[in-house]
Structure formats: C-alpha cells, structure tokens
Amino acid sequence: MIDLNELSLPDLYAHLHGIPMGNSLIRRSIDLAREEDLGEDWQHADVTSQAFIKPWAKGEARIVARKACVVSGLAIIDDVLTAYRADVDAQLSAADGDSVAAGATVATLKGNLQSMVTLERVLLNFIMRLSGVATRAAAFAAAAKAGGGSARVFDTRKTTPGLRLLEKYAVRCGGGYCHRLGLYDAVLIKDNHLAALRADLGTASLAGLVKEAVKRARLEAGKEGLRFVMLEVDSLDQFKQVLEGGVCGAGDEKVNIVLLDNMGPVGLREAVALRDSMKVRVELEASGGVTLETVGTVAATGVDRISTGSLTHGAVWVDFGMDM
C-alpha cells in the first residue's frame, strides 16, 4: 500500500481524491456543501446574486487571510469551481502548508462575478476549516519537537463526518502525519476485539490471542492488504507479555505498532526502555488525553509516535475573506 506520509502534498490530495476509486468522497463533500447552500435545483437558486448582478458581469476577487495561519484548502479551489460550473479562473499566490501573515492574499479569482459571489461562502468554509486544522497540527508538531526526541504527531478518526479525507490532508499541511484513514486500510486491535476472540477460542495467552488476531486480520484484508497492524495495551505487564511472546516486529505476521494507551510519562519511558533492552523492532505510539501543553513531555519519553484527536476536534477555524 502507498505510504500516505511519504507523498508530497499535491500527490496526497490527488490520492485522497481517488478514494474510493470512481466515487470521490472529496467531490461528494463539495457537492453536499453546494446543495446545502443552494438546494437541489442549485443552478438557479442564488436569488440574491441573480437579482443584483448581471449574468455576463465580470470581476476579480482576492482570498485573504484575516489572521496569521498555516494555510490549507487551496487544492480544493479548482474542485469547487468545477462543482459550480463556474466560468472563473484561480491563480494561487500561496501553497497549502505555507505559513501566511494576516492580510496575505492566498489566491485570486477572475471571471464571472455572479458565480464568484454564489460560491464564496462554501469555498471559504472549506479553506477556513482546513486552515484551522493545519494551524493546530503545526502547533502540536512544534511543541513535540521542542520537547525533545523524534516523535511524530498523528491524527485519529475523530474527524468531522464527511470531511475526514480533507482534514487528514490538512494535518499533513501543518506538519502532522496521517494515521489510518478508516476501518478498512489498517487494523487496531483493542481489548474488546481480544475479549471476543478469547470467547471464540477459549482460554489463551495474550500473545497467543494477538498472534491469531493478526493472522485473521491479514486474511480478512486479502489482496488489498493493510497499512499496518497495531495493538493497544494499557499496562506495562501487557506490553511485556506481547514482547516476550514474539508477536511484535516488522513483517505481515507481526504487530507493527503498539499503542500505549493512557500510560503517562513514567510508564511510557519504561515501555521504551523495555522495548530497547529486548531489541524488538516495533514502533511505540502514545495516546490518550494528549494536549498542546503535554505533547512535549510525551515526546521526551522517547516514543516514536503520538496520536491525538485534538488535531481535528480541537481546531478553531481561521477567518478568511473574499475581497472584491
């Protein structure tokens, strides 16, 4: 499978645009936003613009950041123009992932004035939301780096319904990293999964259950494959059992990443030391209650990854305007 975090931002957007193939979720999100604003008969629904602006009138508009931010969402402009069938051209003066100052023009639109006024709110809504996510991701990434270590900050599935792919793109724009896209491209084995498997198999060791869980997950994925298999543990004792059981490491038959859930800085340091002393090639991810104030402390423990839903559900929109 393609590693989402190795792709450039333009390539990542193009890749996400094609998921699922032939039925782009990004395109569907734009279409839904357009119909929310204009109704089902969207080609004739902006009564205000039609009443006050001649259909042949031309104009120019600048998309301007009202606050300093990391911009994201410029990649969607052409898709919005296409969705509205707008006779409008866009010229970018910034790129997704750029840090821009308050008052900066990030794009200029030229063409049919009525179309520009009609699509203004939907287009700005996408840019404002995604720039908010990118700006928050950048703050987390900077705080983690300042804490020391080399931990990367990852998003989660705690995303706005219908906007997951775009919000994950925005996280990358801010210097964060994409976790699994959904339940279909990677596996996270939790205690409830193991409890159900234990009921199916009868008594079994934790390592034995995990080994069987990995086998079944890979079989279920079939030829499509998985980005990774991750196991959640919430104690050092559980972690030691799976390390000693030989179920962690590189390769399809192993757990590739262990999620250390709500273990605190002391527990995280001990887990890293245990992994290193046993020379097991498995990545360690810290998660659970990570905030902008604590992410540096978590990074300093030596974990490889930090995941937090706050990148998306805690993001505040950044104000942008369309100046004509």
N, C-alpha and C positions, 0 to 999 in steps of 0.2 A: 504493500500500500504506500501511497505517496505520504511523505512526512510533511504535514501542513506547516511545520515550523521551519522547514528548510526552504520554502517557497518565498520568492520576493512578494511584496505586497500586490503588484499588478497580477502576478501569476496566482496568488492566493485568491484574489477576488474572482478571477476567471474560473478557477477550480470550484470555488464555492457556488458560483453561479450555475454550474452544471450539476449540482446535487439536489434532488435525484436527477439522473440523466433525462433530458427531454421534458422535465417538469420543474423548472427552476423555482425554488422557494423564494428567492430574491425577487424574481419577476412577479410572483403571486403576491408578495408583500406590498409591492408598489401598486399593483392593480387594486388590491383591497383598500389601500390608503386613498387612492384616487376615487373609488366608488363611495367610500365613507364621506368624502367631501362633495362629490358631485351627483351621487345617486347612480342608479343603474343606467339611465339614459345620459351618460356622462358627457357625450359630445355636445349637448345643447343645454347644459344645466347651470352654467355660471351666469345667472340672470343679471347680476350687477355689472360685470365686465361687458356683457353684450349690450346693456343699456347705455353705457357711458363711453365705450371705446369702439371706434370703427373697426370692422373686421380686417381691413387692409393696413391699419396703422402699424408703423414700425417703431422700435425703441431699443434702448440699451439699459442694462441693469447690472449693478455690481453686487456680489455676495460678500458681505463684510462681517468680520468677527467683531463682536461688541466687547469681548473680553479676551485676554491672552489665553491660549489653549494649545493643545495638540490637536490638529485638525484631522477629521476622518469623515468619510462620506462623499468626498469629491468623485470617487469612482462611480457613484450611483447616478450622477447628473445625466449622463447620456441615456441611461436606462429610464429615468423619469421623463426626459424629453420624448423618448420613443413611445412610452406608455401613453402620453398625452397627444401623440401625433403632432407635436409642436414644431412649427417652422421656425426653429430657434437654434442658433449655434452657441456652443460654450467654449470659452478659452480660459484655461486654468492658469493662475499665477502663483499657485502653491501646489504641493503634492500631499496626499494622505501621509500622515506620520510627521509632517513638519510642525515645528513649534512656531506659532504666529503671534504677533502682538495685537493688542486691542486696536481696532481701526484698520487692520490689514484687509485688503481685498484678496480673496482666495480664488475667485472666478468672476468672469464677465460673460453675461448673456446678451446676444444680439439677435433681433429678429422680430417676429410677430408680437406686438405689445399685448394683445388680448390673451395670448397663450401664456406669456410670462406672468401676468397678473393672476391667471387662473391656477397655475401650478405652484405659485410662490410658497404657499403655506406647507404643502406636502413636502416639497423639496427641502425647505428649511427645517422642517420637523426631523427629517432623516439626518441632516447634517448636524443639527443641534444635539440630538440624542447620541449619535455615534461619536461626535467630538467630546461629549461628556465622558463616555466610556474610555476613549483613548487617553484623555487627560488624567483620569483617575488611574488607569493602568500605568501611565508614565510615573505618577507619584509613588505607586507601590513599588515599581521596579527600581526607582531611585532610592527609596527607603531601604529596600532589601540589600542593594549594593552597598549602601552606607553602613549597614550592619556588619558587613564582612562576609566571608565565604563566597560561594559561587552559585547560590540557589537561584533558579529561575522561577518567576511568578506565573502561575497558570490560572485560567478561568475555570468555571464549572458549568453545570447545566442549569444553574439558577439565572436564567435569561428571560427577557420579555417574550411571552408567547408570540410566535410568528416572526420574531426578529433575531433568532439565535445566530444564524449564519452571519448576519451583518454585525451583530455585537461581538462575535468572536473575531471577525475581521478587524473591528475597532480595537480590540485588545491587542492584537498584533501591531496595529498602527502606533499604539502607545508604548511598545517595547515589552509587552507581556507575551504569553505563549498560549496556544490553543490546546486544551485538554481534548477529551473525546467529543465528537460532535453530538452523539446521541447514544442510544442503547444498541445501535446496530454496527458501530465501527470499532468498538473496544469493549473490554469486559472489566468490571469492577466487582469482585467477589466480596460480599458483605456477610455479616453474621447470620442474617436471615436466610441467605442462599445456602450457607453451610448447614444450618439447622434443618432445612428442607431436605438436603442431601443426606444428612445423618439419619433422618426418619426413613429415607428410602433404602439406605444401605445397612441400617442397624448401627451398632457401636463401631467407631473407627477413630483413629488418632486424628489430630488436627492436620498433620502433614499428609496423612492418607486421604482425608477429605479434600484437601486442597489439590492434591495430585489428580484425583478423579474429577474435580470441578474444572481444572484446566483442560483435561482431556475432552470432557463433554462440551466445553465452550468452543474449543477449536473445531470439534466435529460439527457442531451446530452452525458455526460460521461458514464452513465449507470452503469452496474455492475463492470466495470473496476475501477471506482472511480477516485478520484483526490488526488494529494499530498496535495494541499491546494488551496484556493481561495484568491486571492489578489486584492485589489482595489488601483488604482493610484489616488492621489489627488495632486493638485499643489497650494493649498492655505489653510490657517487655517480655513477660512469660510467653505470651502467644508468639511474639516475634522470634524468641529464641527457639521455640518448638519448630517453626517453619524453616528457620535457618538450619537447624540440626537435621531436619527431615529431608534436606536436599531438594526442596521443591522451588527454590528461588534461583534466578540467574538468567543468562541470555539463552535465547532459543525458544522455539514454539512450544516445547513441552514444559516450560518453566513459567513461574510468575516473574514478570519483568520489572514490576514496580511494587513496592509495599507502601501502602498508605498508613501513616502513623496518626491515628485519629485522636485529637484532644489529649495529647500526651504531655504537653508542657515542655519548657526549655530543658529541664533536667532530664526528663525521660527521653527527649529527642537526642540529646548529647550521648546518653548511654546507648541508645539504639545505634547511632552512627559508630560509636566505638566498638560495639559488638559486631556489627557488620564488617568493619575494617579488620578486626582481630581474626575473624573467621575467613577473611579473604573471599567473601561471596560477592559476585558481580551482580548486584541488584540495586536499582535506584530507590532512594527513600524520599517519600513525599510527606510533608507536614500539612495538616488541615484541621479545621475546627476553630472557629472564633478568631481567626487572624484579622487584625485591623491594621490600619495605616500606622498606628502608634506601636504595634507589637511586631510587625513583619521584620524589622531589622534584627530584633532579638532572636526571632525564629531562624532567620538566615544565618546568624552567627553560630548556630549549633552544628552546622556542617551538613545539613540535609541538602539533597540535590534539587528538590522541587518544593514549592509552596503553592497550594491551591486555595483560592478564596472566592466565594460568590460575590463578595463585596465589590469586585471589579465592575460588575454589571448592575447588581441590585442596589448598590450604594452610590452609583454615579449620578451626578447632577447635570442636567442639560446646560450646554454653553449657548449663550444668546448669539444668534446671527441675524442679520437683516439683509433685505434686498433693496438697495438704494437705486433709484432711477433718476 
